[in-house]
Amino acid sequence: MSLYLMEIKRTTAMVRWTEHDRTLALTTVWDALHEYRENLIPPDRPDTSYDEQWDEICLAMAMIKECLE
């Protein structure tokens, strides 16, 4: 299947998503990301690269959310 046809198929499926479906999907991803933040990025480290990494994750999620709306 060509990438063009895959994109049409993906877009068509997304059009059928309800607002509830999108909210549930985003909540699922956010829950996983917060679990990652709590367990794998130590909050008490003096190294700020973890905060920068979390900021990049949050920015990416905001962009995804905006695209879904």
C-alpha positions as CSV (number, residue, x, y, z in Angstrom):
1,M,0.0,0.0,0.0
2,S,1.4,3.4,-0.9
3,L,2.0,6.0,1.7
4,Y,-0.6,8.2,0.1
5,L,-3.3,5.5,0.5
6,M,-2.2,4.9,4.0
7,E,-2.6,8.6,4.8
8,I,-6.1,8.7,3.3
9,K,-7.1,5.6,5.3
10,R,-5.6,7.1,8.6
11,T,-7.3,10.4,8.0
12,T,-10.7,8.8,7.2
13,A,-10.5,6.8,10.4
14,M,-9.6,9.9,12.4
15,V,-12.6,11.8,11.0
16,R,-14.9,9.1,12.6
17,W,-13.3,9.7,16.0
18,T,-15.6,11.4,18.4
19,E,-14.5,14.1,20.8
20,H,-14.7,11.5,23.6
21,D,-12.5,9.1,21.6
22,R,-9.8,11.8,21.1
23,T,-10.0,12.8,24.8
24,L,-9.7,9.2,25.9
25,A,-6.7,8.6,23.6
26,L,-4.9,11.7,24.8
27,T,-5.6,10.8,28.4
28,T,-4.1,7.4,27.9
29,V,-0.9,8.8,26.4
30,W,-0.7,11.5,29.1
31,D,-1.1,8.9,31.9
32,A,1.8,6.9,30.4
33,L,3.9,10.0,30.1
34,H,3.3,11.0,33.7
35,E,4.1,7.5,34.8
36,Y,7.4,7.9,32.9
37,R,8.0,11.3,34.5
38,E,7.4,9.9,38.0
39,N,9.4,6.7,37.6
40,L,12.2,7.3,35.1
41,I,13.0,11.0,35.3
42,P,14.3,11.7,38.8
43,P,12.7,15.0,40.1
44,D,15.5,15.8,42.7
45,R,18.4,15.7,40.3
46,P,20.4,19.0,40.0
47,D,20.7,18.2,36.3
48,T,18.1,20.3,34.4
49,S,18.3,18.1,31.3
50,Y,15.4,16.1,32.7
51,D,13.3,19.2,32.9
52,E,14.2,20.1,29.4
53,Q,13.3,16.6,28.2
54,W,9.9,16.8,30.0
55,D,9.3,20.3,28.4
56,E,10.0,18.7,24.9
57,I,7.5,15.9,25.6
58,C,4.9,18.4,26.7
59,L,5.4,20.5,23.6
60,A,5.1,17.5,21.4
61,M,1.9,16.5,23.1
62,A,0.5,20.0,22.8
63,M,1.2,19.9,19.0
64,I,-0.5,16.5,18.7
65,K,-3.5,17.7,20.6
66,E,-3.8,20.8,18.4
67,C,-3.6,18.6,15.3
68,L,-6.4,16.4,16.5
69,E,-8.7,19.3,17.2
